[in-house]
């Protein structure tokens, strides 16, 4: 079962992270090869691939441990059979490639709260009495707060897609789509620009 602990930052530079990610086509090629009898166990083969899949059972997203089989590519309704990370073969599911497979969402790091804006589509850890799972949500509103040594204290009002419940959550329960890397690049460039202009200002004063 997925948990926030299972989605700790990888330590890779988030800006260049997407370059290190295998593409879905590569993963599916491995799945296709896995149907050949001479291949090794497909679970071992694709353990390095970082994708997540949406389960039809509960509508939650889980890390993919393996792509086992594929079908329907010739008819335009491609599906893959996935093994969910941490779950056994009895939980394997056929899922639609277009709607239910995507690159793994990434946990926000403390300073990355700056790129969150209302309307963002994010993955959020929902804790209920009987289950705690990752679901798609929309950011409805947010309250920026100070940061200290313990990190981000901002609060985010999110609405879950599957049950339309609203909840106020901290950043540590939220994961972003890899596409938001471009926002981090912009934020990083602007921070560097501000530092450079501050340095220039200090030099000018000294002259
Ligand atoms: Zn914050």
Boltz pocket constraint, residues with backbone or C-beta under 6 A from the ligand:
constraints:
  - pocket:
      binder: B
      contacts: [[A, 110], [A, 113], [A, 114], [A, 144], [A, 145], [A, 146], [A, 147], [A, 152], [A, 153], [A, 154], [A, 171]]
      max_distance: 6.0
